Amino acid sequence: MKISVPGFLASGISSGIKEKNKKDLGMLFSEQPATAVGVFTANKIKAAPVLVSKEKIKHKNSQAIIVNSGNANACTGNMGLKDARDLSKLTAQELGISEKLVMVSSTGIIGVALPMDKIKTSIPHLVNSLSPMGLNDFAEAIMTTDTIPKIVMKKSMIDSKEVTFCGIAKGSGMIMPRMATLLSFIITDLSVNPDLLDDVFIEAVNNSFNRITIDGETSTNDMVIMMANGRAANSFFPKESSDYQTFKSSLNALFLDLSKLILKDAEGATKTICILVEEAKSNEEAKKIAYQIANSNLVKTAFFGEDPNWGRILSAIGTVDAEIIPERIDIFFDDVIVVENSICTGMESRAKQILMKKEFRVTINLHIGQGTAEVGTTDLTTEYIKINASYSS
Amino acid sequence: MKISVPGFLASGISSGIKEKNKKDLGMLFSEQPATAVGVFTANKIKAAPVLVSKEKIKHKNSQAIIVNSGNANACTGNMGLKDARDLSKLTAQELGISEKLVMVSSTGIIGVALPMDKIKTSIPHLVNSLSPMGLNDFAEAIMTTDTIPKIVMKKSMIDSKEVTFCGIAKGSGMIMPRMATLLSFIITDLSVNPDLLDDVFIEAVNNSFNRITIDGETSTNDMVIMMANGRAANSFFPKESSDYQTFKSSLNALFLDLSKLILKDAEGATKTICILVEEAKSNEEAKKIAYQIANSNLVKTAFFGEDPNWGRILSAIGTVDAEIIPERIDIFFDDVIVVENSICTGMESRAKQILMKKEFRVTINLHIGQGTAEVGTTDLTTEYIKINASYSS
């Protein structure tokens, strides 16, 4: 599939923030101002670009995003804020558009000032490189410890028009998004009412990025921004219309695919695991339990060791402030029941076969109520430790 | 120092639960019934010996404790409960004392039935091995992934009598005690009012075991039991007397020493780190922040990498539901200030020297209020992952 979205240009170049001429500066540009929505990290320590973009996106209108990797511009005080604003201003000047329409985003090491000289010098080249086919370069330019660029495309028919959705994300560590996540940018040529876009967008984020964890860590720089430039020329559609349903399911599918890509590229991970909690007292309690398991170092190292260690799962469940009946818990690895009424079924050897897979599901049934939640996670490996003992994030 | 407490006998033998004739069955015995108090795991999934001993200790009276390692007798259903009760009954018969006076405790793999035949056969030998000098054998018999036995002795003068306190503990993984912790047994010849003992004991546990974390995991089998047999023949002392103060400070010191021993022997750890949060809104908020840092995989891998990565500490602080002023946080590594008002001071190279030590302190000043808390933790290493990917707990 050709990776492009009508009316959008993109680029990614090396500006010298990272070593070895790796791409570290990217731009997304819409030929016309686009309806834009975004969510930002729930971490109380917010990076300068988060503060700046969060303020700008209130107008629900944007035309360009400039993103650098290799430096988070976080914990950099007033200097960092000034740098983020300058970056937005310089980009606007070079593009010949209003500064209000330019978002900024950063990812990388915390606490170091942005090398503004290198970036300033590179902005004209970045703008000159803009191309309808530049999305791959952009996806590469925003990577940090990621080993693969992450792009997902979907096409839908809305109001008899072909509409394209493209989502790009980065992130493989410091991942337990809350409210927002990592960096992700979604562009579409859909024409859409801004408030309706906001609702569908937030719901899609909550069902995807806000349901994964790699290491239980919420970053200072998380942001997801979506731009819809209307180039598909479809008519606005009301809530609950069939076009609305098509849009919603397309966007949810796109977000789910992106969050799965992030789990697959998790730092040091060898496996992707879906933790499904069923029949909890409420969805909220199911979610708390799913996250406790998904973040348990002991459960995750057992996955790495391909050890069907259901005792660690039960132990993790027991630490949660949620209603359980300690004697009535069932645990399945895929379709194999390893624990029934909190007692081992003797199926460990079949369970071990499942744990040798790259992807599997752990289902916990609490037999209490109707609450359900699903959280995606990974195993915890010696490689994760090596990466994070040597990488300054 | 001679490791013994007047009126107490102990033993530790191999019963065949563990491989290679490793010691795995231990007993503590008081020649006369002792005043006894205990705290037990806050995990809702409680092992059978926890359920049985928790019930028995309500009488605040005990004379013997039988402990096995290598098998937790957790998640073993009604069979497990019967096994724990049988163990207590058989021990009482062999000792010729009331069953009510015998506590049971287990640690090791979860979900596997106790090998009762091996244990039953071994009880007579365990009882025959009881000796005033048997505490080292006992300490060794309760180890799992521990690499060193953990015993601390203190002597105090109370009512002009010499009183001995001896604490024994095991535990080096699945350590984030809440209410109780791991396994620990404290014996003393002190004569003490049971309610007063309970108060001082709970406070000492809360200030020591309940302030450490190795991996944020709370076990199903945690218990701390203290027995005071009165052999020192001191008079009862009232609250706030000078004898009370001596007792309280001795017990606190003993518990702190034991919890430090546990951190030093943490699975795979190379360092012990004290996280001190000062000037938080409340002690409770200080504690939440200290634990968030102490349990952060990214902070702990940075410690392992000897990387003064204060950005990860700030990021961890920002995820806590507690009041902070994002621009007013100071961070010290020992006495070196690395972050002042949330900005780097440029002292990284001095900070790196501190991180190369085996023990250091990280102090966070929030400049909000009067709340303070201290939590002990360790680094997170490749060795921790290796141990837990291959060990079935």
Interface residues (C-beta under 8 A of the other chain):
Chain A: A42 N43 K44 I45 K46 A72 A74 C75 T76 G77 I109 I110 G111 V112 G173 M174 R178 D215 G216 E217 T218 S219 T220 S296 N297 L298 T301 A302 F304 G305 D307 N309 W310 G311 R312 L314 S315 A316 I317 G318 T319 V320 I324 P326 E327 V339 N341 S342 I343 C344 L380 T381 T382 Y384 I385 K386 N388 A389 S390 S392 S393
Chain B: A42 N43 K44 I45 K46 A72 A74 C75 T76 G77 I109 I110 G111 V112 G173 M174 R178 D215 G216 E217 T218 S219 T220 S296 N297 L298 T301 A302 F304 G305 D307 N309 W310 G311 R312 L314 S315 A316 I317 G318 T319 V320 I324 P326 E327 V339 N341 S342 I343 C344 L380 T381 T382 Y384 I385 K386 N388 A389 S390 S392 S393
